[in-house]
Amino acid sequence: MLLATMKQEEWKQHASFVDTLCLPVYDVRIEGKQIMMDAAKMVEEIAVGIEKRLTGRMLLLPAIPYTGGDMDLFKHYIEHVLQTFQAAGFYHFICITDQKIQLEMPTDSMIQFLPYIVKTENVNDEEARTAEIDLLYAQILENWQKQV
């Protein structure tokens, strides 16, 4: 389910089955009006691909871009987002990113956090993208088996 395109009535029908959130996070670089978006596109493509496999149990959130600056402040923001979703009754949180962002959950957290760092850089490499989706899918299934 895609939050960006979902209607309220659709959510009401499926909300009780959705226990997993997926948040794409990626770096956006703009230099001299040149936008470097390959990594961001790959993160988005993998997020959409995994959402298609897990429709009905996972909600894909709109992406959060990181444009540089204070990484500690950005991490704090992401951690706050994570805590807010935990309080809302979600049990699993997947963060797909193109860079290594170490997020720390409070020790009393009841949410299973799964960070996933995209390895493929070539957005046109269909085989590599499919392999990454397969790998993430297996990790999510394993994460679901853990006790919360």
N, C-alpha and C positions, 0 to 999 in steps of 0.2 A: 504494500500500500504506500502510495506517495502522498505525503502530507500536502505538498504543493498543489496537487490536483484533486484531492479528496473532498467530497461533499460531506456536510455534517450528518446527513441521514445515513450515508455509507459508513461513517465512523460509528454511529450508534449501533449499527447491525454487527460490526466486527470488533468493537472495542474489548469485549470480554475475552477474546481469543488472542489479542495482541499483547505480548509480554516483553517484546524485544524492540529496541530502538536502534537505528543506524544513523550515525552522523558522519558525513564526509567532511574532512578538514584538509585544506591544501594551501600551499604557498602561492601567492600571486605576485609576479614580478612585472613591473612596468618601467622600462628604461627608454627614455627619449621617444615616447609614444609607441614603442615596441612592446607588445604584451607577450610574455612567455607563459603559455597556457597548456602546453602538452601534458605536464604532470597533473595539472588540475583536471584536464579532460579525462585522463586515465583514471583518476580517483573517482570521478563522477560515473564513468562507464562501469567500473567494477561495482560501485554502490548500486547502480540501477540493475546490473546483472544479478547481483545477489538478492536484491529485492524481488526480482521476478521468480527466483527459485523458492523464496520464502514468503510469498504473498499470503496474507491471511494470518501470519504470526508475527511479522516484522513491519514496522513503520519506518519508512525512509524519510528522514528530516531534511530540510534544506541545508545545503552546505554552508560552512563557515570558512571564509577566506582569511588567511593570515598574510598580511602585507609587510611584515617586518616590524621592527621596533622592539618593544619590551616583551621578550618571550615569557618572562615570569608573570607578567600581568595577563598575557594571553592564556597561559596555563591556568591561572587562577580563575579566569572567566569560564573556561571549558569545565573545570572542576565544579564550579557553581552550577553550570547548566546540568551537569551530571547529577548533582545532589537534588536539584529541582525535579528531575525526571524520576529519581528514586522515590521522592516524596509523593509523586503522582501515581505510584503503584506499578511501575515497570520493574522487571527483575533482571533484564539483560540489556547491556549497552555496548554496541560495537562502534568503534571509532576508526574510520578508514582514513589514512593520511598518506601524504607523499613525503613526509619527513618524520623523523623520530621525535615525537613530543611525549615526554614522560609525564603522565598524569598520575597523581596519587589520590587514592580514595581514602576517606576516613576509615580508621580501623573498625568502626562499628557499622560499616556499610553493608547493606543487605542486597546490593545490586552486583551482578556478575559483570565485570568490565573486561572487554576483549579489544585490545588495540591491534590494528592490522596496518602494517606499513607496506604500501604498494611497491613492488620491486621492478615492474616493467615500466620503462620510460617511453617506448615507442607506441603511441596511441593507435597506430595502424597495424600493429602486430596482433591479429585476431587470435592466433594460437596461444600466444603468451597471455593475453587477456583472459581467455577461457580457462587456462591453467590456473591463473590467479583466482578466478571465481571458484573453481573447484577446490582449491586449497582453503580459501576462506570459508566456503560452505562446510567443509569437513571440520574446521576449527569451531565454527558456530555450533554444529551438532554436538561436538565434544563439550563445548561450554554449556550447552543446555542440559547435559547429563550431570553436571556438577550440582551439588546441593547448595542451595542459596541459604 
